[in-house]
Amino acid sequence: MILLPWWVYLCILGILYSGYMAFSTTRKEKIVEEAYIEKEGNVYIERMLKEREIRRKNQDDEM
């Protein structure tokens, strides 16, 4: 093994730690984003169902 100054090993450890943190943060953000998208999708579907029910009610009243 080549002897390098101690700070070189410290830099290598810092690079590896930074990569790990970037990976784990990206994973956590993706999970949060998917939960938000799912929540917004449910709100949209609820709104569509309510609108459909209102339209059916209006059609029934006209007949």
Distance bins in CASP14 RR format, pairs under 12 A and 6 or more apart:
PFRMAT RR
TARGET T0000
AUTHOR 0000-0000-0000
RMODE 2
METHOD distances of the structure
MODEL  1
1 9 0 0 0 0 0 1 0 0 0 0 0
2 8 0 0 0 0 1 0 0 0 0 0 0
2 9 0 0 0 0 0 1 0 0 0 0 0
3 9 0 0 0 0 0 1 0 0 0 0 0
4 10 0 0 0 0 0 1 0 0 0 0 0
4 11 0 0 0 0 1 0 0 0 0 0 0
4 12 0 0 0 0 1 0 0 0 0 0 0
5 11 0 0 0 0 1 0 0 0 0 0 0
5 12 0 0 0 0 0 1 0 0 0 0 0
6 12 0 0 0 0 0 1 0 0 0 0 0
6 13 0 0 0 0 0 1 0 0 0 0 0
7 13 0 0 0 0 0 1 0 0 0 0 0
7 14 0 0 0 0 0 1 0 0 0 0 0
8 14 0 0 0 0 0 1 0 0 0 0 0
8 15 0 0 0 0 0 1 0 0 0 0 0
9 15 0 0 0 0 0 1 0 0 0 0 0
9 16 0 0 0 0 0 1 0 0 0 0 0
10 16 0 0 0 0 0 1 0 0 0 0 0
10 17 0 0 0 0 0 1 0 0 0 0 0
11 17 0 0 0 0 0 1 0 0 0 0 0
11 18 0 0 0 0 0 1 0 0 0 0 0
12 18 0 0 0 0 0 1 0 0 0 0 0
12 19 0 0 0 0 0 1 0 0 0 0 0
13 19 0 0 0 0 0 1 0 0 0 0 0
13 20 0 0 0 0 0 1 0 0 0 0 0
14 20 0 0 0 0 1 0 0 0 0 0 0
14 21 0 0 0 0 1 0 0 0 0 0 0
14 22 0 0 0 0 0 1 0 0 0 0 0
15 21 0 0 0 0 0 1 0 0 0 0 0
15 22 0 0 0 0 0 1 0 0 0 0 0
16 22 0 0 0 0 0 1 0 0 0 0 0
16 23 0 0 0 0 0 1 0 0 0 0 0
17 23 0 0 0 0 0 1 0 0 0 0 0
17 24 0 0 0 0 0 1 0 0 0 0 0
18 24 0 0 0 0 0 1 0 0 0 0 0
18 25 0 0 0 0 0 1 0 0 0 0 0
19 25 0 0 0 0 1 0 0 0 0 0 0
19 26 0 0 0 0 1 0 0 0 0 0 0
20 26 0 0 0 0 0 1 0 0 0 0 0
20 27 0 0 0 0 0 1 0 0 0 0 0
21 27 0 0 0 0 0 1 0 0 0 0 0
21 28 0 0 0 0 0 1 0 0 0 0 0
22 28 0 0 0 0 0 1 0 0 0 0 0
22 29 0 0 0 0 0 1 0 0 0 0 0
23 29 0 0 0 0 0 1 0 0 0 0 0
23 30 0 0 0 0 0 1 0 0 0 0 0
24 30 0 0 0 0 0 1 0 0 0 0 0
24 31 0 0 0 0 0 1 0 0 0 0 0
25 31 0 0 0 0 0 1 0 0 0 0 0
25 32 0 0 0 0 0 1 0 0 0 0 0
26 32 0 0 0 0 0 1 0 0 0 0 0
26 33 0 0 0 0 0 1 0 0 0 0 0
27 33 0 0 0 0 0 1 0 0 0 0 0
27 34 0 0 0 0 0 1 0 0 0 0 0
28 34 0 0 0 0 0 1 0 0 0 0 0
28 35 0 0 0 0 0 1 0 0 0 0 0
29 35 0 0 0 0 0 1 0 0 0 0 0
29 36 0 0 0 0 0 1 0 0 0 0 0
30 36 0 0 0 0 0 1 0 0 0 0 0
30 37 0 0 0 0 0 1 0 0 0 0 0
31 37 0 0 0 0 0 1 0 0 0 0 0
31 38 0 0 0 0 0 1 0 0 0 0 0
32 38 0 0 0 0 0 1 0 0 0 0 0
32 39 0 0 0 0 0 1 0 0 0 0 0
33 39 0 0 0 0 0 1 0 0 0 0 0
33 40 0 0 0 0 0 1 0 0 0 0 0
34 40 0 0 0 0 0 1 0 0 0 0 0
34 41 0 0 0 0 0 1 0 0 0 0 0
35 41 0 0 0 0 0 1 0 0 0 0 0
35 42 0 0 0 0 0 1 0 0 0 0 0
36 42 0 0 0 0 0 1 0 0 0 0 0
36 43 0 0 0 0 0 1 0 0 0 0 0
37 43 0 0 0 0 0 1 0 0 0 0 0
37 44 0 0 0 0 0 1 0 0 0 0 0
38 44 0 0 0 0 0 1 0 0 0 0 0
38 45 0 0 0 0 0 1 0 0 0 0 0
39 45 0 0 0 0 0 1 0 0 0 0 0
39 46 0 0 0 0 0 1 0 0 0 0 0
40 46 0 0 0 0 0 1 0 0 0 0 0
40 47 0 0 0 0 0 1 0 0 0 0 0
41 47 0 0 0 0 1 0 0 0 0 0 0
41 48 0 0 0 0 1 0 0 0 0 0 0
41 49 0 0 0 0 0 1 0 0 0 0 0
42 48 0 0 0 0 0 1 0 0 0 0 0
42 49 0 0 0 0 0 1 0 0 0 0 0
43 49 0 0 0 0 0 1 0 0 0 0 0
43 50 0 0 0 0 0 1 0 0 0 0 0
44 50 0 0 0 0 0 1 0 0 0 0 0
44 51 0 0 0 0 0 1 0 0 0 0 0
45 51 0 0 0 0 0 1 0 0 0 0 0
45 52 0 0 0 0 0 1 0 0 0 0 0
46 52 0 0 0 0 0 1 0 0 0 0 0
46 53 0 0 0 0 0 1 0 0 0 0 0
47 53 0 0 0 0 0 1 0 0 0 0 0
47 54 0 0 0 0 0 1 0 0 0 0 0
48 54 0 0 0 0 0 1 0 0 0 0 0
48 55 0 0 0 0 0 1 0 0 0 0 0
49 55 0 0 0 0 0 1 0 0 0 0 0
49 56 0 0 0 0 0 1 0 0 0 0 0
50 56 0 0 0 0 0 1 0 0 0 0 0
50 57 0 0 0 0 0 1 0 0 0 0 0
51 57 0 0 0 0 0 1 0 0 0 0 0
51 58 0 0 0 0 0 1 0 0 0 0 0
52 58 0 0 0 0 0 1 0 0 0 0 0
52 59 0 0 0 0 0 1 0 0 0 0 0
53 59 0 0 0 0 0 1 0 0 0 0 0
53 60 0 0 0 0 0 1 0 0 0 0 0
54 60 0 0 0 0 0 1 0 0 0 0 0
54 61 0 0 0 0 0 1 0 0 0 0 0
55 61 0 0 0 0 0 1 0 0 0 0 0
55 62 0 0 0 0 0 1 0 0 0 0 0
56 62 0 0 0 0 0 1 0 0 0 0 0
56 63 0 0 0 0 0 1 0 0 0 0 0
57 63 0 0 0 0 0 1 0 0 0 0 0
END
